[in-house]
């Protein structure tokens, strides 16, 4: 008998990939399935970025790079942070990683252990809790409430910190809710963290370019008083439609950077070279592709919100960021995961049940509007027909 360590019995996964696989299987059987489940832009990677990757290969960039990433890309990340957030960061604090999850894994692995607590948003990205449980730490959910516009509450978050707390994870703009936390709440959180100097912060800002209705994203990098314990997470997957390229980056405080570098050496060696050169083109090149993509998401967002609020017993507040809607389906009588599964099998619409994002996700489902306006309208029509005719059970 093989004796795998117990930690692997605690590790979870991201159910959006399971839903994607089932949707693809149904499509292979000839079913017409509209996928509003997976969280990736439906637009192609911008052409100039693709060409930069191809040129890098033709120019012979085929070998290993430094584990922390090539200096020109780390410098491009620093320039991008200064342009978007007005904050100076040294390229020597920037680490290039294969996607956003690697930064989550590293930070949680650094602070997670039996007997300690890690706070994370709930509903939230499922890998947070999965990796916390993998380390043996106690996951402490920070409720993300509809009545707060799905922004986190600084007071509620601070009240959950105990002497056992080692890491706080925050995410704005947020997956799965689309919530954007206003500056006043972030100010209050940072002020309160002064009373908890031993708590590190992981700020997941992967959707930072995607806000609507005049909302602005406020980066925790702007708060000098926590920079010595802040890990900043960002990347190219969402902003530049580069999910399959696997390109992320993070900014680490000096005491943690060397530990993160060693983890990179032990885990993945480096991000592939051509992707890194493509990343420079993305960050330093024209940004109209980003503006156009966010504008397209905004138009689809209006279709989604109006359509969901027209469905029987469904309500949906307007998401202020990312490309997700998180409608309240509690009055339909359906449990969220059962509704999501039945919508896929019977109506050919793939969505994600709220409990896949945490214990506070019951009563909600997540829809991604990273799909065409036509498909979104067709999906909403199918959902309306289904909910009018089909009762739970």
C-alpha positions in Angstrom: 0.0 0.0 0.0 1.2 3.5 -0.9 1.2 5.9 2.1 0.4 9.4 0.8 0.7 12.1 3.4 -2.6 13.1 5.0 -2.5 16.7 3.6 -3.6 15.4 0.2 -6.9 14.2 1.7 -7.6 17.8 2.6 -6.8 19.4 -0.7 -9.7 20.7 -2.8 -10.0 21.9 -6.4 -11.7 24.5 -8.6 -15.1 23.2 -9.6 -15.3 25.5 -12.6 -12.9 23.1 -14.4 -15.1 20.1 -13.6 -18.1 22.0 -15.0 -16.1 22.9 -18.1 -15.2 19.2 -18.6 -18.9 18.2 -18.2 -20.0 20.9 -20.6 -17.4 19.8 -23.2 -18.5 16.2 -22.8 -22.1 17.1 -23.4 -21.1 19.2 -26.5 -19.2 16.2 -27.8 -22.5 14.3 -27.6 -24.0 16.9 -29.9 -25.7 19.0 -27.2 -25.8 22.8 -27.6 -24.2 24.0 -24.3 -23.6 27.7 -23.4 -20.8 28.0 -21.0 -21.1 30.9 -18.5 -19.1 28.9 -15.9 -15.4 29.3 -16.7 -13.7 32.5 -15.8 -11.6 33.4 -18.8 -12.0 36.1 -21.4 -13.5 34.9 -24.7 -11.3 37.3 -26.7 -8.0 36.3 -28.2 -4.7 37.4 -26.8 -3.8 40.8 -28.5 -2.0 40.3 -31.8 1.1 42.3 -30.8 1.5 40.2 -27.7 1.3 36.9 -29.7 3.8 38.3 -32.2 6.2 39.1 -29.3 6.0 35.6 -28.1 6.7 34.2 -31.6 9.6 36.6 -32.1 11.1 35.5 -28.8 11.1 31.9 -30.0 12.5 32.8 -33.3 15.2 34.9 -31.6 16.3 31.8 -29.7 14.8 32.4 -26.2 14.4 28.7 -25.6 16.3 28.1 -22.3 15.9 28.6 -18.6 15.6 32.1 -17.2 16.2 33.3 -13.7 13.7 31.7 -11.3 12.3 35.2 -10.4 11.9 36.1 -14.1 13.9 38.1 -16.6 14.9 41.6 -15.5 13.2 43.4 -18.5 9.8 41.9 -17.5 10.3 42.7 -13.8 11.1 46.2 -14.8 7.9 46.3 -17.0 5.8 45.1 -14.1 7.3 47.9 -11.9 6.5 50.5 -14.6 2.9 49.1 -14.9 2.4 49.4 -11.2 3.6 52.9 -11.2 1.4 53.8 -14.1 -1.8 52.3 -12.7 -1.3 52.8 -8.9 1.2 55.6 -8.6 3.4 53.4 -6.5 7.2 52.9 -6.8 8.3 49.2 -6.5 11.7 47.9 -7.1 12.1 45.2 -9.8 14.1 43.3 -7.2 10.9 42.8 -5.2 8.9 41.5 -8.3 8.7 37.8 -9.0 7.4 36.3 -12.3 5.4 33.2 -11.7 3.3 30.8 -13.9 -0.1 32.3 -13.1 -1.8 33.7 -10.1 -2.3 30.5 -8.1 1.5 30.1 -7.6 1.6 33.3 -5.5 -1.4 32.1 -3.4 0.4 28.7 -2.9 3.6 30.3 -1.8 2.1 32.8 0.6 -0.2 30.3 2.2 2.6 27.7 2.4 4.8 30.3 4.2 2.2 31.0 6.9 0.0 28.0 7.1 0.6 25.3 9.7 -1.4 23.3 12.3 -2.5 25.6 15.1 -2.6 28.8 13.2 -5.4 30.6 11.4 -5.7 32.2 8.0 -8.5 34.5 7.1 -9.9 34.4 3.5 -13.0 35.9 1.7 -16.1 33.7 1.5 -17.6 33.5 -1.0 -14.2 33.6 -2.6 -11.8 31.9 -5.0 -11.9 28.2 -3.9 -8.1 27.7 -4.0 -7.7 30.0 -1.0 -9.4 27.5 1.3 -8.1 24.5 -0.4 -4.5 25.5 0.1 -5.1 26.7 3.7 -6.5 23.2 4.5 -3.6 21.6 2.7 -1.1 23.2 5.1 -3.1 22.1 8.2 -4.0 25.7 9.2 -7.5 26.6 10.2 -9.4 28.5 7.5 -11.4 31.4 8.9 -14.0 32.7 6.4 -14.5 36.4 6.2 -18.2 36.8 5.1 -18.6 38.8 1.9 -22.2 40.0 2.0 -24.7 41.0 -0.6 -26.0 43.9 1.6 -22.5 45.4 1.4 -22.4 45.2 -2.4 -20.1 42.2 -2.0 -17.4 44.4 -0.6 -15.5 43.2 2.5 -16.3 44.9 5.8 -13.2 46.1 7.6 -14.8 45.9 11.0 -16.0 42.4 10.4 -12.6 41.3 9.1 -10.7 42.9 12.0 -13.0 41.3 14.5 -12.0 37.8 13.2 -8.3 38.3 13.9 -7.0 36.4 16.9 -3.5 35.8 18.4 -3.4 32.7 16.1 -3.9 34.7 12.9 -0.9 34.7 10.6 -2.3 35.7 7.2 -5.2 37.7 5.8 -6.3 37.2 2.2 -8.2 40.0 0.5 -9.6 40.1 -3.1 -11.0 43.2 -4.8 -12.3 43.3 -7.5 -13.7 40.0 -6.4 -14.3 36.5 -7.8 -17.0 35.2 -7.7 -19.1 38.2 -6.7 -17.9 41.1 -8.8 -17.7 43.2 -5.6 -15.3 46.2 -5.4 -14.3 47.3 -1.9 -14.4 51.1 -1.6 -11.3 53.1 -0.4 -13.0 53.9 2.9 -13.2 50.3 3.9 -9.6 49.6 2.8 -8.4 52.7 4.8 -10.2 51.3 7.9 -8.8 47.8 7.4 -5.2 49.1 7.1 -5.7 51.4 10.1 -7.0 48.4 12.2 -4.1 46.2 11.1 -1.8 48.5 13.0 -3.0 46.7 16.1 -2.0 43.3 14.5 1.6 43.8 13.3 2.3 40.1 13.1 -0.5 39.4 10.5 0.7 39.3 6.9 -1.6 40.3 4.0 -2.1 38.7 0.6 -3.9 41.1 -1.8 -5.3 39.4 -4.9 -5.7 42.1 -7.4 -5.9 40.0 -10.6 -9.0 41.9 -11.8 -7.7 45.3 -10.9 -8.2 46.7 -14.4 -11.8 45.7 -14.6 -14.2 48.1 -12.8 -17.5 49.8 -13.9 -19.9 52.5 -13.0 -17.2 54.9 -12.1 -15.7 52.6 -9.5 -11.9 52.7 -9.0 -9.7 49.9 -7.9 -7.6 50.9 -4.8 -4.4 48.8 -4.5 -3.1 47.9 -1.1 0.4 48.8 -2.5 -0.6 52.4 -1.8 -0.4 51.8 2.0 3.2 52.2 2.9 2.5 51.2 6.5 1.8 47.6 5.5 4.3 47.2 2.7 6.7 45.3 4.9 4.1 42.5 5.3 2.1 42.8 2.0 2.2 40.3 -0.8 0.7 41.7 -4.0 -0.8 39.3 -6.6 -1.5 40.2 -10.3 -0.9 38.8 -13.7 -1.8 38.8 -17.4 -4.5 36.1 -17.6 -7.5 38.3 -17.2 -6.3 41.8 -18.3 -4.7 40.6 -21.6 -6.7 37.4 -22.2 -3.7 35.2 -21.6 -5.0 32.4 -19.4 -3.3 29.7 -21.3 0.1 31.5 -21.4 0.4 31.1 -17.6 1.9 34.4 -16.7 1.5 36.0 -13.3 3.6 38.3 -11.1 3.8 39.3 -7.5 5.5 41.9 -5.3 7.0 40.6 -2.0 8.4 42.3 1.0 12.1 41.8 1.4 12.0 39.3 4.3 9.8 37.0 2.2 11.3 37.4 -1.3 14.2 34.9 -0.8 11.8 32.3 0.5 9.5 32.7 -2.5 12.6 32.5 -4.8 13.6 29.2 -3.3 10.1 27.8 -3.7 10.2 28.8 -7.3 13.5 27.0 -7.8 12.1 23.9 -6.1 8.7 23.9 -7.9 8.8 25.3 -11.4 12.3 26.6 -12.1 11.0 29.5 -14.1 8.2 30.8 -16.4 8.9 29.8 -20.0 11.0 32.4 -21.7 8.8 33.3 -24.7 5.8 34.0 -22.4 7.9 36.4 -20.4 8.9 38.4 -23.6 5.2 38.4 -24.6 4.4 39.8 -21.1 6.7 42.8 -21.8 4.8 43.5 -25.0 1.5 43.3 -23.1 2.6 45.7 -20.3 4.6 48.2 -22.4 2.5 48.1 -25.5 -0.7 49.9 -26.4 -3.4 49.5 -23.8 -6.4 50.1 -26.0 -6.9 46.3 -26.2 -7.6 46.4 -22.4 -9.9 49.4 -22.7 -11.9 47.7 -25.5 -12.2 44.4 -23.6 -13.5 46.0 -20.5 -16.0 48.1 -22.5 -17.3 44.9 -24.1 -17.6 43.3 -20.6 -19.5 46.3 -19.4 -22.0 46.1 -22.2 -22.5 42.4 -21.5 -22.8 43.1 -17.8 -25.9 45.2 -18.5 -27.4 42.4 -20.4 -26.7 39.9 -17.7 -28.0 42.1 -14.8 -31.2 43.1 -16.6 -31.8 39.5 -17.8 -31.2 38.0 -14.4 -33.5 40.4 -12.6 -36.3 39.5 -15.1 -36.1 35.8 -14.2 -38.7 34.4 -11.8 -37.6 34.7 -8.2 -34.1 35.8 -9.1 -32.4 39.0 -8.1 -29.0 40.4 -9.0 -27.2 43.5 -7.8 -24.9 45.1 -10.5 -21.3 43.8 -10.1 -18.8 46.7 -9.9 -15.8 44.7 -11.2 -14.3 41.6 -12.7 -16.6 39.7 -15.2 -18.9 37.8 -12.9 -22.5 38.2 -11.7 -23.6 36.5 -8.5 -27.4 36.4 -8.5 -29.5 35.5 -5.5 -31.6 32.4 -6.3 -32.8 31.7 -2.8 -36.5 32.5 -3.6 -36.5 29.9 -6.4 -36.6 27.1 -3.8 -33.5 25.5 -5.4 -30.3 24.7 -3.6 -27.6 26.4 -5.6 -25.4 23.4 -6.6 -28.5 21.4 -7.6 -29.8 24.3 -9.7 -26.4 24.7 -11.4 -26.1 20.9 -12.2 -29.7 20.7 -13.5 -29.4 23.8 -15.6 -26.4 22.2 -17.3 -28.0 18.8 -17.9 -31.5 19.9 -18.8 -31.1 23.5 -20.2 -27.6 23.4 -21.6 -26.4 26.3 -19.5 -23.2 26.0 -17.5 -23.0 28.1 -14.3 -21.3 27.5 -11.0 -23.1 26.9 -7.7 -22.3 29.4 -5.0 -21.2 26.8 -2.4 -18.3 26.0 -4.6 -16.9 29.4 -3.5 -17.5 28.8 0.2 -20.0 28.3 3.0 -21.6 31.7 2.5 -22.3 30.9 -1.2 -25.5 29.0 -0.7 -28.4 30.8 -2.3 -26.3 32.2 -5.2 -24.9 31.0 -8.5 -22.0 32.5 -10.5 -22.3 33.5 -14.1 -19.3 34.7 -16.2 -20.2 37.2 -18.8 -16.9 36.5 -20.6 -19.0 35.2 -23.5 -20.7 36.8 -26.5 -23.8 39.0 -26.0 -25.7 36.6 -28.2 -24.8 33.6 -26.1 -25.6 35.4 -22.9 -29.1 36.3 -24.2 -29.7 32.7 -25.3 -28.6 31.4 -21.9 -30.8 33.8 -20.0 -33.8 32.8 -22.2 -33.1 29.1 -21.4 -32.8 29.8 -17.7 -36.1 31.7 -17.8 -37.9 28.8 -19.5 -36.4 26.3 -17.1 -37.3 28.3 -13.9 -40.8 28.8 -15.1 -41.4 25.2 -15.8 -39.2 23.2 -13.5 -39.5 23.0 -9.7 -37.0 21.7 -7.3 -37.0 18.0 -6.5 
